[in-house]
């Protein structure tokens, strides 16, 4: 990783930009540039062959001025503390922008889950909770799934925590299966939230989504459901999709059911075949002549190297950190509306928060209730961002939606810290 693309430095740089525009108090700024607590553990795990292997794990609580920490746990071979710190900062801004009573946190374990069987994964998941049980909890820091962790892993973790606590604690973790306290609507909540943002952004850009062409990078949990929901709810046409193996483009539009089938059977959407369909690389996909691009895979996909080649009118950041700060400026100068990740993909954490609320209540909502409440929160956040942008524009400061969103979020966290007497 080059120094300029170190995700934590990017997160700090984004905060610095917002702090300068809004004239943030220097002490508050200093407090918000670093995590409140970083815990590093070594977790001994019994492997299938009887040996014991040590895994390095982290839990970072970035800020809890507005409520308990909230953020996922990643199991990944190239996991590292700087990425976890950056993601915990972004979670802080995401929960504050959504105005849900939670702070920001993130966790990770350096491991390769693809090389581990269920016995080993269960032992690692339970070991993570035994090592970090004193820093996580329903009223302190509430984890969730992230890269290569899933509802089953959340169920094991909740079970281990409950055993240690001596009573049931469903609210310690979210993203659980519905049978053990999970929420309806969680599985596609990130994409659903993103589509509410797209609906509002299209109104702003005076774009008729029924006539819009969309390209999506990534066909995992975020990208796949975004395809399905965008075509079903807005009537838009998805003309290009990719995954780690490459992508496919068809001017007439791609067929969702067929694409899912190809992905399932052949392992990659790039194997899709139809009249008029052609292969595209991930780089080419981003530069297609479409109305909307949805990066839904990795960080740092739109940089100063390709930002001036983007032709879409709207960039909807469903992935975390797909656009670098330099690229954000270039897009803004070109008049492209780049909707920031911590607004666009906030649906996942908002429904995670709903899950926690339902666990605390012991009373569960229908899927329709969940989507309705999600729409209310996401639409309100969108309007808050637009109001912030307008406010600064009226004082002669032209700021991007990302900076506007940061200002809303940072102001909320700073106010909470001030009221609590932290500075
Ligand atoms: P996932 O693992 O389910 O899917 C990732 C997809 O990206 C896969 O289709 C993979 O093939 C593809 N991919 C990998 N490398 C690629 C490359 N070089 N070019 C193009 N595609 C590539 O992950 P996900 O849950 O869909 O998450 C995707 C992004 O969305 C991440 O940045 C994640 O942090 C973010 N996100 C996801 C959620 C969620 O609820 N799933 C919530 C918030 C943010």
Boltz pocket constraint, residues with backbone or C-beta under 6 A from the ligand:
constraints:
  - pocket:
      binder: B
      contacts: [[A, 147], [A, 148], [A, 186], [A, 187], [A, 190], [A, 217], [A, 218], [A, 219], [A, 220], [A, 221], [A, 222], [A, 223], [A, 242], [A, 243], [A, 244], [A, 245], [A, 282], [A, 296], [A, 297], [A, 298], [A, 299], [A, 318], [A, 319], [A, 320], [A, 321], [A, 345], [A, 348]]
      max_distance: 6.0
